[in-house]
Structure formats: C-alpha cells, structure tokens
Amino acid sequence: MKGSNNQHSLNSASKPFHLQLARFLPYLLLLAFGVTIGIIISFYLKSFSLSQQFNQFSRSSSQNAPPPMPPPPPIEKPIMPHPPIEKPKEVPNSNLMGQVGLKEFIKPSNVVHDMSDEELLWRASMTPKIREYPFDRVPKVAFMFLVRGPVPLAPFWEMFFNGHEGYYSIYVHSNPSYDGSDPESSVFHGRRIPSKIVEWGKFNMIEAERRLLANALLDLSNQRFVLISESCIPLFNFSTIYTYLIHSTQSYVMAYDEHSPVGRGRYNIHMSPVITIEQWRKGSQWFEMDRELALEVVSDRTYFPVFQEYCQVPCYADEHYLPTFISIMFPEKNSDRSLTWVDWSKGGLHPAKYVRPEVTVAFLENLRNQKCKYNGDQQNVCFLFARKFLHTSLTRLLRFAPRVMHF
C-alpha cells in the first residue's frame, strides 16, 4: 500500500513535467527563430555599414586625387611633298647627308693644313693601284716655288700663267718668319704651304723639297712636278712647256759621277753598305719629275735617313741626294739632265747672276735654242727654265716676253 502510494506520487510528479515541456516547446522554437533572424539582421547591418564606409572612402579619395590626364592628340600623317619631275643626277652637297662621294674625295686639298711632316708624307704616299681614272681628269703641272719671302719675279710669272687656269698648280715654300701676303688677284694668293726654316747648304733644303712634293701630290691631277727658285724664269710660253712636260717619257734630274773633291770627295764612308762610292752622284737640285717618281721620293725610308745622318757640310745634300737615290733605284726613268739652265762657268760656290743690262733679246734667244734629246730624239728645245735672274731684270723681261717667249 505504501509502495503503491509512492508510485502514484512519482507518476503524478512526472506528468506535469512532460506537460510543461510540451507547453513551452512553441516558445522555444519561436525563441530560436528570433535568434536566427537577429543574427541574419545583424550580419546584414554590418555588411551595409562596411559598404557605406567603403563608398565614403572612395568618394573622399576621388575628390583628393588629381584630375586624369587628357588623352593624347590623334597622330596626323605627315604631308608628303610632291615628287620631283626628274631625279637629280647628283646631290649638291653630299656632306649634309653624311656622305662623301668621289667628287669630294678627289677634290684638291687646301694648301693650308695642320699636318706634321710625318703625317703629310704618309698621306702623300698613298696611290691607287688602278691606273685608269673613273672620272674626267685634266693633267696638271705643279710649279713648286722655293723662296725666302715674296716671289721677286711674280709679275713675269703672272704673265706666263695668264689664261691657262686648270692646267697648273702652284705651291710656295717660304721662310715661316715671312709675314707678307700676295694680292688676291695674284696666282700666288693662298698658295703658301706650311713651311719651316731652310738654310743654304743644310739638310733642311731636302726636307723642304720633299715637303713641296708631298703637298703637290695631294692633288691627284698633278702629273708633273717642277722645282722653281726665286730667281728662275720660264724660257717658253705656257703651252710649249706644258706640252713638253706632259708628253715626256722621262724625268729630269741631273746626275753624273765626278771624280773630284766636290764630287766623290763629299762621300762619307759611313754611308756604306747602303750607298757605295761607286753609286755616289752629283747634280743640280732644280729638278722636274713625273708623279710616279715623286711618290718614290716622298716614300723613301732607305736612303733619306742615311743622307740625313752622314751628309753634312762639306757634303751638300741638295746636290747629291736626288741624283744618288734616283740613279740607284730608277735609272731608266731619268734623263740625267736638268731642264733649268744656269751658268757655272765663272766658278765659285754660286752660279753667275744676271741683272738688267745683261738681259737682251739675243741672250734669251740663245738659251732657247739649245739641242738635247727628248723622248729619244734630238730636239731644238733643251732648257725650259733659266736662273739666276735678279729682280732688277724684271722690267726687261716683261718687255721682251711677248716678242721672245710669245707670252
């Protein structure tokens, strides 16, 4: 009885708990739903707040940023000029286009330059292997004047050159201390090369001759080369001398063997074995030669140094270097005579000089009517030039030139 009462009381106590749980279940579900809705709303509000902050930051950044660069202008096509009717045959100034054509290459160089002797000789020694010229070329004669200062007989030479432009070139080597100038109307204007001191009887005379040759060789049109002294005159008109030289098959460097104190007596034994006493020659320094021989003279590195070291007074290099060098190396190219007349009959260290009274028509005609071999045949023309004519003889020379020389 007591156990049943206890069971009854336990059942009666547990029944209300189930009933109570059933009664509160809807409220629990409603609470869970509310919490879920709250979480969703909270997440939405948080996202909305972040979006608002980002938009606000973006608007602030865009307000502070510099305005964007404008777009580049459209590229316009260049306006092309109308094509020329004819294609030009040559460019007027090729240097503007960075090009150097043959015309610029063969153009005679200015006689005023800053090359040293070593550089000048090296440049002048260049020569093309092909002998035929790919352009029209007029052969010229280079007249090389070796003077102290002015050219004393310049008016006479002006008369000689007049009307023959394009057939000659002029080069003047004077003492560097000379500060005079030639008139712009003169053929000697602007023709003085960079020069050095030259002393009579010294080796620098040979250096001056080679300096003249080297400058003249820079002009490819120069084919014959004549060394002229300040007291020298032409005995014929330009046409006669030009034709004689251009058509000559030989050069004209006086060379002979003289068994005397002023010949072999000037030989220095230290020149052996490069130069022997049997090869030693003497002659006049006033030469005429062709381009081929001139190139050999400026290029000589064998005999020139020997003379430079061992040919000192009483050895006069201007009377021995070229005669010896050419006789050893190129005897077949040389006539062994000079085209410049001079009178040594009075003896002494210097030839006879001629002043005004001694210059007559008969005297000049006699110099013009000498016989020599020319290209293997005997001719009535032997000397083309003569020296020593002083400045006082100029007036008579100018008066006789039209009648005697046919200027």
C-alpha positions as CSV (number, residue, x, y, z in Angstrom):
1,M,0.0,0.0,0.0
2,K,2.8,2.2,0.9
3,G,4.6,1.2,-2.3
4,S,1.7,2.0,-4.5
5,N,1.2,5.3,-2.9
6,N,4.8,6.1,-3.6
7,Q,4.5,5.1,-7.3
8,H,1.4,7.2,-7.6
9,S,3.0,10.2,-6.2
10,L,6.1,9.7,-8.6
11,N,3.8,9.4,-11.7
12,S,1.8,12.4,-10.6
13,A,5.0,14.3,-10.2
14,S,6.5,13.4,-13.7
15,K,3.3,14.0,-15.7
16,P,3.3,17.7,-15.2
17,F,6.9,18.0,-16.4
18,H,6.1,16.5,-19.8
19,L,3.0,18.6,-20.0
20,Q,5.1,21.6,-19.2
21,L,7.7,20.7,-21.8
22,A,5.0,20.3,-24.5
23,R,3.5,23.6,-23.4
24,F,6.9,25.6,-23.7
25,L,8.1,24.0,-27.0
26,P,6.5,26.5,-29.3
27,Y,8.1,29.3,-27.2
28,L,11.5,27.6,-27.6
29,L,11.0,27.3,-31.4
30,L,9.9,30.9,-31.5
31,L,13.0,31.9,-29.5
32,A,15.3,30.0,-31.8
33,F,13.7,31.6,-34.9
34,G,14.1,35.0,-33.3
35,V,17.7,34.5,-32.6
36,T,18.3,33.3,-36.1
37,I,16.5,36.3,-37.5
38,G,18.5,38.5,-35.2
39,I,21.8,37.0,-36.4
40,I,20.8,37.5,-40.0
41,I,19.8,41.1,-39.5
42,S,23.0,41.8,-37.5
43,F,25.2,40.4,-40.4
44,Y,23.2,42.4,-42.9
45,L,23.6,45.6,-41.0
46,K,27.3,45.0,-40.5
47,S,27.8,44.4,-44.3
48,F,25.7,47.5,-45.0
49,S,27.9,49.6,-42.7
50,L,31.1,48.4,-44.3
51,S,29.7,49.2,-47.8
52,Q,28.8,52.6,-46.7
53,Q,32.3,53.2,-45.3
54,F,33.9,52.0,-48.5
55,N,31.8,54.2,-50.7
56,Q,32.5,57.1,-48.4
57,F,36.3,56.4,-48.6
58,S,36.1,56.1,-52.4
59,R,34.3,59.4,-52.7
60,S,36.9,61.1,-50.5
61,S,39.8,59.6,-52.5
62,S,38.3,60.6,-55.8
63,Q,37.9,64.1,-54.6
64,N,41.5,64.4,-53.4
65,A,43.1,62.7,-56.5
66,P,44.5,64.9,-59.4
67,P,42.3,65.1,-62.5
68,P,43.1,62.4,-65.1
69,M,45.4,63.3,-68.0
70,P,43.7,64.2,-71.2
71,P,44.0,61.6,-74.0
72,P,46.9,62.2,-76.5
73,P,46.1,64.0,-79.6
74,P,45.5,61.9,-82.7
75,I,48.6,61.2,-84.8
76,E,48.5,63.1,-88.1
77,K,50.1,61.7,-91.2
78,P,53.0,64.0,-92.5
79,I,52.2,65.9,-95.6
80,M,54.5,64.4,-98.3
81,P,55.9,66.8,-100.9
82,H,55.2,66.3,-104.5
83,P,57.8,64.0,-106.1
84,P,60.3,65.8,-108.4
85,I,59.8,65.6,-112.1
86,E,63.3,64.3,-112.6
87,K,65.6,62.5,-110.2
88,P,68.7,64.7,-109.7
89,K,71.9,63.3,-111.1
90,E,74.0,64.3,-108.0
91,V,73.5,65.7,-104.6
92,P,74.6,69.3,-104.5
93,N,76.1,69.0,-101.0
94,S,76.6,65.4,-100.1
95,N,78.2,66.4,-96.7
96,L,74.8,67.5,-95.5
97,M,73.6,63.9,-95.8
98,G,76.7,62.4,-94.1
99,Q,78.0,61.0,-97.4
100,V,81.3,61.6,-99.2
101,G,81.3,60.8,-102.9
102,L,84.2,60.5,-105.4
103,K,83.9,64.2,-106.2
104,E,84.7,65.2,-102.6
105,F,87.4,62.6,-102.3
106,I,89.4,63.8,-105.4
107,K,88.9,67.4,-104.6
108,P,92.3,69.2,-104.3
109,S,93.0,69.8,-100.6
110,N,93.7,73.2,-99.2
111,V,97.4,74.0,-99.0
112,V,96.9,75.3,-95.5
113,H,96.7,72.4,-93.1
114,D,97.9,71.3,-89.7
115,M,99.6,68.0,-90.6
116,S,103.1,67.4,-89.4
117,D,105.8,66.4,-91.9
118,E,105.4,62.8,-90.9
119,E,101.7,62.9,-91.4
120,L,102.0,64.8,-94.7
121,L,104.5,62.4,-96.2
122,W,102.4,59.4,-95.2
123,R,99.2,60.9,-96.7
124,A,101.0,61.9,-99.9
125,S,102.5,58.5,-100.4
126,M,99.0,56.9,-101.0
127,T,98.3,56.0,-104.6
128,P,95.6,53.9,-106.3
129,K,96.6,50.6,-107.8
130,I,94.2,51.0,-110.7
131,R,95.8,53.3,-113.2
132,E,92.6,54.2,-115.1
133,Y,90.7,57.1,-113.7
134,P,86.9,56.8,-113.2
135,F,86.4,60.5,-113.9
136,D,87.4,63.1,-116.4
137,R,90.8,64.4,-115.4
138,V,92.9,67.2,-116.9
139,P,96.7,66.5,-116.1
140,K,98.3,69.5,-114.4
141,V,101.9,70.7,-113.9
142,A,102.8,71.5,-110.3
143,F,105.1,74.6,-110.1
144,M,106.8,74.4,-106.7
145,F,108.5,77.7,-105.7
146,L,111.2,77.6,-103.0
147,V,111.7,81.2,-101.9
148,R,112.7,83.2,-98.8
149,G,109.8,85.5,-98.7
150,P,107.9,87.1,-101.7
151,V,108.3,85.8,-105.2
152,P,110.6,88.5,-106.7
153,L,109.7,87.9,-110.4
154,A,105.9,87.4,-109.7
155,P,104.7,89.8,-112.4
156,F,106.7,87.8,-115.0
157,W,105.2,84.5,-113.8
158,E,101.7,86.1,-113.7
159,M,102.1,86.9,-117.4
160,F,103.3,83.3,-118.0
161,F,100.3,81.7,-116.3
162,N,97.6,84.0,-117.6
163,G,94.8,82.3,-119.5
164,H,95.9,78.7,-118.6
165,E,93.9,78.1,-115.4
166,G,93.1,74.5,-114.8
167,Y,96.3,73.2,-116.3
168,Y,98.7,74.1,-113.4
169,S,99.0,74.2,-109.7
170,I,101.2,76.5,-107.6
171,Y,102.9,75.8,-104.2
172,V,105.1,78.3,-102.4
173,H,107.5,77.3,-99.6
174,S,108.8,80.4,-97.9
175,N,110.5,81.2,-94.6
176,P,108.0,80.8,-91.8
177,S,109.0,84.3,-90.5
178,Y,107.7,85.9,-93.7
179,D,104.5,87.7,-92.8
180,G,103.7,89.3,-96.2
181,S,100.8,88.4,-98.3
182,D,100.1,88.1,-102.0
183,P,97.3,90.2,-103.6
184,E,94.0,88.4,-104.1
185,S,94.3,88.9,-107.8
186,S,97.7,87.1,-107.9
187,V,98.1,83.4,-108.9
188,F,100.2,83.1,-105.7
189,H,97.5,84.1,-103.4
190,G,96.7,81.4,-100.9
191,R,99.3,79.0,-102.3
192,R,101.8,79.1,-99.5
193,I,102.2,75.8,-97.8
194,P,103.1,75.3,-94.1
195,S,106.9,75.8,-94.1
196,K,110.0,75.5,-92.0
197,I,113.3,77.3,-91.9
198,V,115.6,76.4,-94.9
199,E,119.4,77.2,-94.8
200,W,121.8,77.1,-97.7
201,G,123.9,74.0,-97.6
202,K,121.9,72.4,-94.8
203,F,119.9,69.2,-95.0
204,N,116.7,71.0,-94.3
205,M,116.8,72.0,-98.0
206,I,116.0,68.4,-98.9
207,E,113.2,68.4,-96.3
208,A,111.7,71.5,-97.9
209,E,111.8,69.9,-101.4
210,R,110.0,66.8,-100.1
211,R,107.5,69.0,-98.3
212,L,106.7,70.7,-101.5
213,L,106.4,67.4,-103.4
214,A,104.1,66.0,-100.7
215,N,101.7,68.9,-100.8
216,A,101.6,68.8,-104.6
217,L,100.9,65.1,-104.6
218,L,97.7,65.6,-102.6
219,D,96.1,66.9,-105.8
220,L,95.5,63.7,-107.9
221,S,95.5,65.8,-111.1
222,N,99.2,66.9,-110.7
223,Q,101.3,64.7,-113.1
224,R,104.5,66.7,-113.4
225,F,106.4,68.5,-110.7
226,V,108.9,71.3,-111.3
227,L,111.1,72.9,-108.5
228,I,111.4,76.6,-109.1
229,S,113.9,79.0,-107.4
230,E,113.1,82.6,-106.6
231,S,115.4,83.8,-109.4
232,C,114.1,81.4,-112.0
233,I,112.2,82.3,-115.3
234,P,110.5,80.3,-118.0
235,L,112.1,80.4,-121.4
236,F,109.0,79.5,-123.4
237,N,105.3,80.2,-123.1
238,F,103.0,78.0,-121.0
239,S,101.6,75.9,-123.9
240,T,105.1,74.9,-125.0
241,I,106.3,74.0,-121.5
242,Y,103.1,72.1,-120.7
243,T,103.1,70.0,-123.8
244,Y,106.8,69.3,-123.4
245,L,106.4,68.0,-119.8
246,I,103.1,66.1,-120.1
247,H,104.2,64.1,-123.1
248,S,107.7,63.4,-121.8
249,T,108.6,59.7,-121.1
250,Q,111.3,60.6,-118.6
251,S,112.0,62.7,-115.6
252,Y,114.7,65.4,-115.5
253,V,117.1,65.1,-112.5
254,M,120.8,65.9,-113.3
255,A,123.0,63.1,-112.2
256,Y,126.7,62.4,-113.0
257,D,129.7,60.8,-111.4
258,E,132.5,63.3,-110.7
259,H,136.0,62.2,-109.5
260,S,136.9,65.4,-107.7
261,P,136.9,66.9,-104.2
262,V,133.4,68.4,-104.9
263,G,132.1,65.0,-106.3
264,R,133.3,61.8,-104.8
265,G,135.3,63.8,-102.3
266,R,132.0,64.6,-100.5
267,Y,131.1,60.9,-100.0
268,N,131.1,59.7,-96.4
269,I,132.4,56.1,-95.9
270,H,129.8,55.6,-93.1
271,M,127.1,55.5,-95.8
272,S,128.3,52.1,-96.8
273,P,127.0,49.5,-97.4
274,V,123.6,51.2,-98.1
275,I,125.4,53.6,-100.5
276,T,128.8,52.8,-102.0
277,I,131.2,55.4,-103.5
278,E,130.6,53.9,-107.0
279,Q,126.9,54.8,-106.6
280,W,127.6,58.4,-105.4
281,R,126.2,61.0,-107.9
282,K,126.1,64.8,-108.1
283,G,123.8,67.2,-109.9
284,S,121.6,70.3,-109.8
285,Q,118.9,70.5,-107.2
286,W,116.4,72.1,-109.7
287,F,114.6,69.1,-110.9
288,E,111.5,68.1,-112.9
289,M,109.8,64.7,-112.4
290,D,106.7,62.7,-113.1
291,R,104.1,61.6,-110.4
292,E,105.5,58.0,-110.1
293,L,109.0,59.2,-109.3
294,A,107.6,61.9,-106.9
295,L,105.8,59.3,-105.0
296,E,109.0,57.3,-104.6
297,V,110.9,60.4,-103.3
298,V,108.4,61.2,-100.5
299,S,108.2,57.5,-99.6
300,D,111.9,56.8,-99.4
301,R,112.8,55.3,-96.0
302,T,116.2,53.8,-97.0
303,Y,118.4,56.4,-98.5
304,F,116.9,59.5,-96.9
305,P,117.9,58.6,-93.3
306,V,121.5,57.8,-94.4
307,F,121.8,61.3,-96.0
308,Q,120.2,62.9,-93.1
309,E,122.8,61.4,-90.7
310,Y,126.0,61.5,-92.8
311,C,125.7,64.2,-95.4
312,Q,126.8,67.3,-93.6
313,V,129.0,70.2,-94.9
314,P,131.1,69.9,-97.0
315,C,128.6,67.4,-98.3
316,Y,125.6,69.4,-99.7
317,A,122.6,67.1,-99.7
318,D,120.6,69.2,-102.3
319,E,123.4,68.4,-104.9
320,H,123.7,64.7,-104.1
321,Y,120.6,63.1,-102.5
322,L,118.2,63.0,-105.5
323,P,120.9,62.3,-108.1
324,T,122.2,59.3,-106.0
325,F,118.8,58.0,-105.0
326,I,117.3,58.0,-108.5
327,S,120.5,56.7,-110.1
328,I,120.4,53.7,-107.8
329,M,116.7,53.0,-107.8
330,F,115.2,54.3,-111.1
331,P,118.0,55.0,-113.6
332,E,115.8,54.0,-116.6
333,K,113.2,56.7,-115.7
334,N,115.7,59.5,-115.6
335,S,117.3,61.6,-118.4
336,D,120.3,62.6,-116.1
337,R,119.9,66.2,-117.1
338,S,118.1,69.3,-115.8
339,L,115.6,71.4,-117.6
340,T,116.9,74.6,-115.8
341,W,119.8,76.4,-117.3
342,V,122.4,78.0,-115.1
343,D,125.9,79.4,-115.7
344,W,128.7,77.8,-113.6
345,S,131.5,79.0,-116.0
346,K,132.7,81.7,-113.6
347,G,133.4,79.1,-110.8
348,G,132.8,79.5,-107.2
349,L,130.1,78.3,-104.9
350,H,127.3,80.1,-106.7
351,P,126.4,80.5,-110.4
352,A,126.5,83.7,-112.3
353,K,123.8,86.3,-111.7
354,Y,122.0,88.4,-114.3
355,V,120.9,91.9,-113.8
356,R,119.0,94.3,-116.1
357,P,121.8,95.2,-118.7
358,E,122.7,91.6,-119.3
359,V,119.1,90.6,-120.2
360,T,118.9,91.0,-124.0
361,V,116.9,89.5,-126.8
362,A,120.0,87.7,-128.2
363,F,120.8,86.3,-124.8
364,L,117.3,84.9,-124.3
365,E,117.2,83.5,-127.8
366,N,120.5,81.7,-127.3
367,L,119.1,80.0,-124.2
368,R,116.0,78.9,-126.1
369,N,118.0,77.4,-129.0
370,Q,119.9,74.6,-127.3
371,K,119.7,71.0,-128.5
372,C,119.0,68.0,-126.3
373,K,117.4,64.5,-126.6
374,Y,113.7,64.4,-125.9
375,N,111.9,61.0,-125.8
376,G,114.9,59.5,-127.6
377,D,115.1,62.1,-130.4
378,Q,117.2,65.2,-130.9
379,Q,115.2,68.4,-130.4
380,N,116.0,72.1,-130.6
381,V,114.4,72.6,-127.1
382,C,116.7,71.7,-124.3
383,F,116.1,74.1,-121.3
384,L,112.6,75.2,-120.3
385,F,113.8,77.4,-117.5
386,A,116.8,79.6,-116.5
387,R,118.3,81.2,-113.4
388,K,119.8,83.4,-111.7
389,F,117.8,86.5,-112.8
390,L,117.7,89.2,-110.2
391,H,114.7,91.5,-109.5
392,T,116.4,94.3,-111.4
393,S,116.0,92.3,-114.6
394,L,112.2,92.3,-114.3
395,T,111.4,95.3,-116.5
396,R,113.3,94.0,-119.4
397,L,111.9,90.5,-119.0
398,L,108.3,92.0,-119.1
399,R,109.2,93.9,-122.2
400,F,110.8,91.0,-124.1
401,A,108.4,88.3,-123.1
402,P,105.8,88.9,-125.8
403,R,108.4,89.0,-128.6
404,V,110.8,86.3,-127.4
405,M,108.8,83.9,-125.3
406,H,105.5,84.5,-127.0
407,F,103.5,85.0,-123.9
